[in-house]
């Protein structure tokens, strides 16, 4: 019996699956096994132009679809996502290396997202405004036009939905550029959109590298809006390229979030929640609270309990139901994360646990890393300042509330964070003082579909989610009618 060939995945443009014009393609590797399991069309500037032209042709019709019909189409897409939940979750799990249980949650979140923005379509609009002149001033809320949406590899289907749903709800057309490591669920979403009845050309998916297809999308003159989620370094380049055409830009970038544990915190909750606020998706999360700041009087107790939690984790194959920690996105990324282990030790931090590559035979070919805990970390160390983007946590002590705030704010980033205390006055004071876009109190959960999400400083600009994101996908047109 011969070896099975990898499946071939083409671009999705104007309702059709088609190869790249150049015929180029690239291999997709299963990060849990190291085996090539798919071949993906490598789109370039020519393919991006075809996709953008398709989206531009479709926008005249899509913006005229009335609010009730657009609502029905997005609800139908949400239903189809739920019908296909298990197949989508298994595709996401295998493609990204995440535990199947996490993948199911993220597919459900994608469906929730389309439902939420379907309900928002007929809730937003213009207004009449009293002005000093004799007459009536009114505003229309109109689509931006063709939107280029660039999504990362860590939460492919969830973040695709975060961007697609509000953009479609406001009447925009789209070229979606998934990460080259994780394109599969984006392509499947495009197919489900067509099945739901969304017209061809409204949602196009172009796979390929960020340096080629991504840059071409950002620079295309017919694209009026770019929404990018990814690293701060690439976000800077996106903003520079978008400036050439004065494009609207939303950037959701890196993070090095702080998790503040005060002495009065409930450690039975704070310890496990703090662990998962770092280790979800194997630490490949821009919101990861990878700097844990613990008040000195409970520092040793917290470290003991946290280490016990880390030691009990089940590392395994992503598709196994019992797996708690899957693999990283690639062996190259795993090795980059692992390089921080000797770096932290050389800086003087104490490695309490982990940081090694598992020796189990069934994990030997995958991109696995045992989650690591560093103690005795100083705020100026590289492991405390740089976004590691892996399962590595830095624990450091503090004495006073003011010191905790100062350490938390000693970062180029400002995306997320948590505060653990039973004192609500302290919680509110500290929350107001920390320079970040999103915070949670007595929980590690701060991303909510209904609330704005985004960062400050080098963590980005603009907001995803909530009703606030609709302003990023629409323009106000002011009209004055004289008496």
C-alpha positions in Angstrom: 0.0 0.0 0.0 1.4 3.4 -1.0 1.7 6.4 1.3 -1.3 8.7 1.3 -0.7 12.1 -0.2 -1.2 15.3 1.8 -4.6 17.0 1.2 -4.4 20.1 -1.1 -6.0 23.4 -0.1 -6.6 26.1 -2.6 -7.5 29.8 -2.2 -11.1 30.9 -1.9 -11.8 33.8 -4.2 -15.1 35.0 -5.6 -16.9 31.9 -4.4 -14.4 29.4 -6.0 -11.5 27.4 -4.7 -8.6 27.9 -7.0 -4.8 27.4 -6.9 -2.4 30.3 -6.7 -1.8 31.9 -10.1 1.9 31.0 -9.8 1.1 27.4 -8.9 3.2 27.8 -5.7 2.3 26.0 -2.6 3.8 25.2 0.8 3.7 22.2 3.2 1.7 22.3 6.4 3.2 20.3 9.3 1.3 18.7 12.1 3.1 20.2 15.2 2.2 17.2 17.3 3.9 14.7 15.1 6.2 16.7 12.7 4.5 15.1 9.7 3.5 17.0 6.6 -0.3 16.5 6.2 -1.5 19.3 3.9 -0.3 21.3 0.9 -1.5 24.9 0.9 -1.7 27.3 -2.1 0.9 30.1 -1.6 -0.9 33.3 -2.7 1.1 36.3 -3.8 0.4 39.9 -4.9 -1.3 38.7 -8.0 -3.7 36.5 -6.1 -4.3 39.3 -3.5 -5.2 41.7 -6.3 -7.7 39.2 -7.8 -9.3 38.7 -4.3 -9.4 42.5 -3.6 -11.0 43.2 -7.0 -13.6 40.5 -6.3 -14.4 42.1 -2.9 -14.6 45.5 -4.5 -17.1 44.3 -7.1 -19.2 42.6 -4.4 -19.4 45.6 -2.0 -22.0 47.5 -4.0 -24.5 44.6 -3.6 -23.5 43.6 -0.1 -24.0 47.0 1.4 -27.5 47.2 0.0 -28.6 43.9 1.6 -31.2 45.1 4.2 -30.5 44.7 7.9 -33.0 41.8 8.4 -31.6 39.7 5.6 -28.0 40.4 6.7 -29.0 39.3 10.2 -30.5 36.1 8.9 -27.3 35.3 6.9 -25.0 35.7 9.8 -27.3 33.6 12.1 -27.3 30.9 9.4 -23.5 31.0 9.4 -23.5 30.7 13.2 -25.8 27.7 12.9 -23.6 26.0 10.3 -20.5 26.5 12.6 -22.4 24.7 15.4 -23.5 21.9 13.0 -19.8 21.4 12.0 -18.4 22.0 15.5 -16.6 18.7 16.0 -15.0 18.6 12.5 -13.9 22.2 12.9 -12.6 21.6 16.4 -10.6 18.6 15.2 -9.2 20.5 12.3 -8.2 23.4 14.6 -6.7 21.0 17.2 -4.5 19.2 14.7 -3.5 22.3 12.8 -2.6 24.4 15.9 -1.6 21.7 18.3 -4.1 22.8 20.9 -6.1 20.4 23.2 -9.3 19.3 21.6 -11.3 20.6 24.5 -9.9 24.1 24.0 -10.6 23.8 20.3 -14.2 23.0 20.9 -14.6 26.1 23.1 -13.0 28.3 20.5 -15.3 27.0 17.7 -18.3 27.7 20.0 -16.9 31.2 20.6 -16.8 31.8 16.8 -20.5 30.8 16.5 -21.4 33.0 19.5 -19.5 35.9 17.7 -21.6 35.7 14.5 -24.8 35.5 16.6 -23.8 38.6 18.6 -23.1 40.7 15.6 -26.1 39.4 13.7 -28.1 40.9 16.6 -26.2 44.2 16.4 -27.0 44.9 12.7 -30.3 46.7 13.3 -29.3 48.2 16.6 -26.7 50.7 15.2 -27.2 53.6 12.8 -27.0 57.4 12.4 -28.7 60.1 14.3 -30.2 63.6 13.9 -28.1 66.4 15.6 -29.3 69.8 16.7 -27.0 72.4 15.1 -26.9 76.2 15.2 -27.9 76.7 11.5 -31.5 76.7 10.3 -32.1 73.1 9.0 -31.5 69.5 10.0 -28.2 67.8 10.5 -28.2 64.0 10.3 -25.6 61.2 10.0 -25.5 58.0 8.1 -23.3 55.1 9.3 -21.8 53.5 6.1 -19.4 50.6 5.4 -15.7 51.4 5.2 -15.4 49.2 2.0 -12.9 46.4 1.4 -11.3 45.2 4.6 -8.1 43.3 4.9 -8.2 41.0 7.9 -4.9 39.4 9.0 -5.2 36.8 11.7 -2.6 35.0 13.8 -1.9 31.3 14.4 -2.6 31.0 18.1 -6.5 31.3 18.0 -7.3 31.0 14.3 -11.0 30.4 14.2 -11.9 32.6 17.2 -10.0 35.6 16.0 -11.2 35.2 12.4 -14.7 35.4 13.8 -13.9 38.4 15.9 -12.9 40.3 12.8 -15.3 38.8 10.2 -18.5 39.1 12.1 -18.5 42.9 12.8 -17.0 43.6 9.4 -19.8 41.7 7.6 -22.4 43.1 10.0 -21.6 46.6 8.9 -21.8 45.8 5.2 -18.1 45.5 4.4 -16.5 43.0 2.0 -13.4 41.1 3.0 -10.1 39.5 2.1 -9.0 37.3 4.9 -5.3 36.4 5.2 -4.8 33.6 7.8 -1.4 32.8 9.3 0.5 30.4 7.1 0.8 27.9 9.9 -3.0 27.7 10.5 -5.0 28.4 7.4 -7.5 25.5 7.5 -10.4 26.7 9.6 -10.3 30.1 7.8 -10.8 28.4 4.5 -13.6 26.3 6.0 -15.3 29.4 7.4 -15.2 30.9 3.9 -16.9 27.8 2.5 -19.6 27.8 5.3 -20.3 31.5 4.6 -21.1 30.6 1.0 -23.3 27.7 2.2 -25.1 30.2 4.5 -25.9 32.3 1.5 -23.4 35.1 1.8 -22.7 36.1 -1.8 -19.5 35.2 -3.6 -16.8 37.8 -3.4 -18.0 39.1 0.0 -15.6 36.9 1.9 -12.4 35.8 0.1 -9.5 33.9 1.7 -6.0 34.1 0.5 -3.3 31.9 2.1 0.4 32.6 1.9 3.2 34.2 3.8 2.8 37.5 5.7 5.8 39.0 4.0 4.3 38.4 0.5 0.5 38.0 0.6 0.1 40.0 3.9 2.2 43.0 2.7 0.4 43.0 -0.7 -3.0 43.1 1.1 -1.9 46.0 3.3 -0.6 48.0 0.4 -3.4 47.4 -2.0 -5.0 50.7 -3.0 -8.6 49.4 -2.9 -8.3 48.1 0.7 -9.6 50.8 3.0 -9.2 49.1 6.4 -6.6 46.7 7.9 -7.2 44.7 11.1 -4.1 42.9 12.2 -3.5 40.6 15.2 0.1 39.4 15.7 3.4 40.5 17.1 4.3 44.0 17.9 7.3 43.9 15.5 5.1 43.0 12.5 2.4 45.4 13.7 4.8 48.2 13.3 5.5 47.3 9.7 1.8 46.9 9.0 1.2 50.5 10.3 4.0 51.9 8.2 2.7 50.2 5.0 -0.9 51.2 5.7 0.2 54.9 6.1 1.1 55.0 2.4 -2.6 55.0 1.6 -3.9 56.5 4.9 -5.7 53.3 5.6 -7.7 52.7 8.8 -5.7 50.4 11.1 -6.6 48.3 14.1 -3.7 46.5 15.8 -3.9 43.9 18.5 -0.3 43.1 19.3 1.9 41.6 22.0 1.7 41.5 25.8 3.6 40.8 28.9 0.7 41.0 31.4 1.0 41.2 35.1 -1.0 39.1 37.6 -1.0 40.8 41.1 -1.6 38.5 44.1 -2.1 40.4 47.3 -1.8 38.8 50.7 -5.5 38.6 51.3 -6.2 36.7 48.1 -8.1 33.4 48.1 -5.2 31.2 47.1 -7.5 28.2 46.5 -8.8 30.1 43.5 -5.8 32.4 42.7 -3.2 29.6 42.3 -5.0 27.4 39.7 -6.5 30.4 37.9 -3.1 32.1 37.7 -1.6 28.9 36.3 -4.2 28.7 33.5 -4.0 32.4 32.8 -0.4 31.6 31.6 -0.7 28.1 30.3 -3.9 28.3 28.2 -2.9 27.3 24.6 0.5 26.3 25.9 1.3 30.0 26.8 0.9 31.1 23.2 -1.5 33.9 24.1 -0.9 37.7 24.0 -3.1 38.0 27.1 -1.0 35.5 29.1 -0.3 36.8 32.7 3.3 35.6 32.5 4.5 38.0 35.2 3.1 36.9 38.6 3.6 39.5 41.3 3.1 38.1 44.8 3.0 40.0 48.1 6.1 38.9 50.1 4.2 37.5 53.1 2.6 34.8 50.9 5.3 34.5 48.3 6.8 31.1 49.4 3.3 29.6 50.0 2.2 30.7 46.6 5.3 29.2 44.9 4.9 25.9 46.6 1.2 25.6 45.6 1.9 26.8 42.0 4.7 24.3 41.6 2.5 21.4 42.8 -0.1 22.5 40.2 2.5 22.5 37.4 3.8 19.1 38.4 0.3 17.6 38.0 -0.4 18.7 34.4 -1.1 16.2 31.7 1.0 16.9 28.6 -0.3 14.9 25.7 -1.4 14.6 22.1 -3.9 17.4 21.1 -6.7 15.1 20.1 -6.7 13.1 23.3 -9.6 14.1 25.6 -7.4 14.0 28.7 -4.7 16.3 27.4 -4.3 19.6 29.3 -1.2 20.9 27.6 -0.7 20.3 23.9 2.3 21.2 21.8 3.6 24.6 20.6 3.0 25.7 17.0 6.3 24.3 15.7 9.6 22.9 16.8 11.3 26.1 15.7 9.0 28.2 18.0 9.5 25.6 20.8 13.2 26.0 20.5 12.9 29.8 20.6 10.9 29.5 23.8 13.3 27.0 25.3 16.2 29.4 24.8 14.7 31.6 27.5 15.3 28.8 30.1 19.2 29.1 30.2 18.8 32.8 29.6 16.8 33.2 32.8 19.1 31.1 34.8 22.1 33.1 33.6 20.3 36.3 34.7 20.0 34.9 38.2 16.5 33.6 38.3 15.7 30.2 39.9 14.1 27.5 37.7 11.7 25.7 40.1 10.2 23.4 37.5 10.0 22.5 33.8 11.6 24.0 30.8 12.6 20.6 29.4 11.5 18.7 26.3 9.4 15.7 27.3 11.1 12.3 26.8 7.9 10.2 26.3 8.1 8.3 23.0 4.7 9.4 21.7 5.7 13.0 22.2 9.2 12.7 20.8 8.5 14.2 17.3 6.2 17.0 18.4 6.8 20.6 19.5 6.4 20.0 23.2 7.8 21.8 26.2 7.3 21.1 29.9 5.8 24.3 31.4 8.4 26.3 33.4 8.3 28.3 36.6 11.0 30.9 37.4 11.3 32.4 40.9 13.6 35.1 42.3 12.9 37.1 39.1 13.9 40.8 38.9 11.7 43.1 36.9 14.5 44.2 34.6 15.5 40.6 33.5 14.8 39.8 29.9 12.5 36.9 30.9 10.4 39.5 32.8 10.4 42.1 30.0 10.2 40.1 26.7 7.2 38.3 25.4 8.2 34.7 25.5 4.9 33.4 24.0 5.2 30.0 25.6 4.6 28.1 28.8 7.0 30.1 31.0 6.0 32.1 34.0 8.1 34.6 36.1 7.2 35.0 39.8 8.5 37.9 41.7 7.7 39.4 45.2 6.5 42.8 46.1 5.9 44.6 49.5 3.6 47.5 48.9 0.7 48.3 46.7 2.7 51.1 45.1 5.6 48.8 44.4 3.2 46.3 42.7 1.8 49.0 40.5 5.3 50.2 39.5 6.4 46.7 38.6 3.3 46.0 36.6 3.7 49.2 34.6 7.4 48.6 34.0 6.7 47.2 30.5 6.5 48.3 26.9 3.3 46.4 26.7 -0.2 47.0 28.1 -2.7 44.4 27.0 -4.2 42.5 29.9 -3.7 41.5 33.6 -5.4 40.4 36.8 -5.7 41.5 40.4 -6.4 39.2 43.3 -7.6 40.7 46.6 -10.6 40.7 48.8 -10.4 44.4 49.3 -12.6 46.0 46.7 -11.2 49.5 47.4 -7.7 48.3 46.7 -8.9 46.4 43.6 -10.4 49.5 42.1 -7.4 51.7 43.0 -4.9 49.3 41.4 -7.1 48.7 38.4 -7.2 52.5 37.7 -3.4 52.8 38.2 -2.3 49.9 35.9 -1.6 50.9 32.3 -3.4 48.2 30.4 -6.4 47.8 28.1 -8.1 44.9 29.9 -8.1 43.8 33.5 -9.9 41.2 35.6 -10.3 41.1 39.3 -10.3 37.7 41.2 -10.3 35.8 37.9 -8.0 35.1 35.0 -10.7 35.7 32.5 -10.9 39.1 30.9 -11.9 38.6 27.2 -15.7 38.9 26.8 -17.5 38.9 23.5 -19.7 41.8 24.7 -16.9 44.1 25.9 -14.2 46.0 24.1 -10.8 44.2 23.9 -7.4 45.7 23.0 -4.2 47.2 24.4 -2.3 50.4 25.1 1.4 51.2 24.6 3.1 48.7 22.3 0.2 46.3 22.7 -1.7 48.0 19.9 -4.5 50.5 19.1 -8.2 50.3 18.5 -10.5 47.7 19.9 -12.0 44.3 19.0 -15.3 42.9 20.3 -18.2 44.6 22.0 -20.2 47.3 20.2 -17.1 49.5 20.2 -15.6 47.5 17.3 -18.4 48.6 15.0 -17.0 52.1 14.8 -13.8 50.6 13.3 -15.8 49.0 10.5 -18.0 52.0 9.6 -17.8 55.6 8.6 -20.1 58.4 9.6 -21.3 60.7 6.8 -22.8 64.0 8.0 -25.6 65.5 5.9 -27.1 69.0 6.4 -30.5 69.9 5.0 -31.2 73.6 4.9 -34.7 74.9 5.7 
